[in-house]
Each structure stands twice: as C-alpha cells, then as structure tokens.
Amino acid sequence: MTPADNLTEDNVLDNFDPRTLPKSFYQDPYPTYEILQRRSPVHLCPDGSYFVTRYADLVQIYRDTRTFSSDKKKEFGPKYGDSPLFEHHTTSLVFSDPPLHTRVRKLIVGALTPRAIDRMEPGLITLVDALLDDAEDNKDFDLIDDFASAIPIEVIGNLLDVPRSERGPLRGWSLAILGALEPTLTREQEERGNAAVTEFVAYLKGLVSDRRRNPGDPDTDVLTRLIEGEVDGERLTETELLQNCIFILNAGHETTTNLIGNGLVALTQWPDERKRLIADPTLIGSAVEEVLRFESSNQLGNRITTGTAVVGGVEMPEDTRITLCIGAANRDPEQFGDPARLDLSRKPNRHLAFASGPHTCAGLSLARLEGRIAIGRFLARFPDYRLRGIPVRGGRVRFRGYLSAPVLLT
C-alpha cells in the first residue's frame, strides 16, 4: 500500500498487499480492515491469494476442513526450502490436517482437562502475586518484560516440566520461530528462525531422553503424555513429538503474553471501562473475552483450497491460498454492535480469537485462566497504574502485541 498513510478507500482497494504494508498498518490495522470488510471482503491480492475479513466467511472456512486445508507444505516449501523452519511449521498441530492433527490434539487436550486447569490455579496465583511483589520496588517496570511474558513461560514450562534453570532461552526461541511466519520474511528473520528451531530441538532431545527414563504423571505432565500416549494404536514419531513440544511453547507463550499486555494497555486507553472493572471485579471473565475480541492476539490464519471452493460469492480454484483475518472478523459489525468500542460486559461475544471448528485452540481454557488472574490481580494491586511514554508494538502483522510497555505503578 502506497503512499504509506493514504487510507482513502480506493487506495486501499487498489494497493492492499500483505507483503508490502506501510508502517502505519502495524500500529493500527483496523481502518484498513474496515474498508476491506465493507468494500472487498474476499479481496484478491497481487500474488493471487485472497484476504478474507468477514466473520461469517471465516466460520465457513474453519468448519470445512476438507475444502480448506491447514497443511502448509505447498505454501512453505518455496518460502523456507529444506530447512528447520519448514520441518517445524509443517509438522506442528496448527499447520496440519488429520490424521496428525487429530492424534496430537487428543493428546494435548487430554492433559488440559477442566480438572487439570483447576489444579493450576493456586500455583498461577502464587506466580502472579510474586511478580506483583517484585513490581512494588521496580521504578522501571515494563508490562511485557516484567509481567506479561513471564507468566506463560512459567505455565508452559510447568506443563512440560522444564527445569526452571533451563527456561531462559524459551522466549527468544519462540519469538524467532513465530517471527518467521510473517507474510514477508527477511534474511535475518529466516536465519534467526532456523537457528531457534535447531537449538530448541537439540535442547528437547535431551529433555525427552531424560523424561523417557524418568516419566512424570501423564495427567499433569504434557511431555510424558505426548511420549507415552497413543491414539488409535499410534504414537507420535520423534519428529512429531519434538516439533509439537515447540508448538506448545510457542502457542501458549506468544498469544497469552499478547492477551495480558493488550488488555492492560487497553484499560489505560478506556478509563471508564477500567473504572467499571475496578468497581466490579466479577466482570473479569467477560473483560478477558472482550480483550480477545478487541485486540486479537493472533490476527491472521491461513488455509489452502483442496478443490474448487466458493467464499463470499467468490469462486476459487484448487490450491488457492487464503488469509483469514481474525482481527477484522472480530470487529465485523454484522456480528458485533459498535465493534470499535471496548465493552467489558459485551454479550454475546462469540469472537474467533481461538479460531473455530476442529482447529479451535486446544489451550483456550488455560489462556483464559491466565488472562483472568494476571489482569484481575494486577488491577487490584495497582488500580491507578498509567503508561510511561508510548508503548512499542511488536512490529508484526500476524501476532498483535507489544514489545514493551513501561508504566508507572502508583
């Protein structure tokens, strides 16, 4: 899109290309989404792919896994070549179809039952309160580095039973691997991503070897469950096991960090809503759902057609690549009244932040619990916190969050 800040409707329609977006888009993509949704909801991009922004169209695609495949081998082959990134992203749960998707999902979900999630709550409260205790004397407190990103790393580390002394590299590996999913990949991003996958796999081989010798409780230890579990008589191959351990860390870390950070920043920008939540803490459940809708942690998804398909009246041939814009669908006025307003008591709120259909996020209950405890307890401890300067966005299209958000704790 050029010029960078020209958001006239004709300019958006003529020039929109996910591979060449202006800097202003990374700060606020929603005006562009609104134009596309209203004028060209199934938008043909210069590379022949389609960018889909309507809620109803995304639901159709999510539900029809036969017509709209999640398998990324055809798309990622030219992008990554024969590389660690290609092996990872074509083996992980989110970018696979049955039977692999079914086997891995059943094993993960089996360790994230409501009872298992309930057992995590006391430890999560202890973790959050310890971070808030540390924040009391931190004059350079950052919502992301010192709080939001620390919570999911510990939670996922506990799920996989990663020794605490070995968790230091996890966030860096996650950011590098997910950064390589951007529509346009720089050489630096590619090198960082491949190095991160290689280092992560090497680390996990040792962890898996140790867990095979000393298995944990499969009801609470996801890694033991993945190692020992069977679905229809089949176990995961070594590659499937290692790459989906990486996926669990990446999926649980990035999106939850963004949920917490986006929520706490948004509350500084909508002071009346913050006052409502402080006055009525029982709103925290619906508040988390509204943050997920309003600033979806994961903004984009992708599918490829397995045959002729029709989306929003547009016919697409086999092997057509489709980008699902979750961030736009969650602000579709056909589904949400006054969608650009943060309304912490919004009901109904059937957002798509966790996708829909067979690919609904396996860890959604855990993410919600982390969001409720982190945002609710932070607000109770520091009700008058305020931003100290302008928070810095992560600079990515697919994952919407902040790299840093310095605040004053009063």
Secondary structure, DSSP 8 states (H G I E B T S, - for coil): --STT---HHHHHHH--TTS--HHHHH--HHHHHHHHHH-SEEE-TTS-EEE--HHHHHHHHH-TTTEE---HHHHHHHH-SSHHHHHHTTSGGG--TTHHHHHHHHHHHTS-HHHHHHHHHHHHHHHHHHHHHHTT-TT-BTIIIIITHHHHHHHHHHTT--GGG-TTHHHHHHHHHHTTSSS--HHHHHHHHHHHHHHHHHHHHHHHHHHHS---TTT-HHHHHHH--BTTB---HHHHHHHHHHHHHHHHHHHHHHHHHHHHHHHH-HHHHHHHHH-GGGHHHHHHHHHHHT-SB-EEEEEESS-EEETTEEE-TT-EEEEEHHHHTT-TTTSSSTTS--TT-SS----TT--GGGS-TTHHHHHHHHHHHHHHHHHH-TT-EESS--EE---SSB--EEE-BEE--
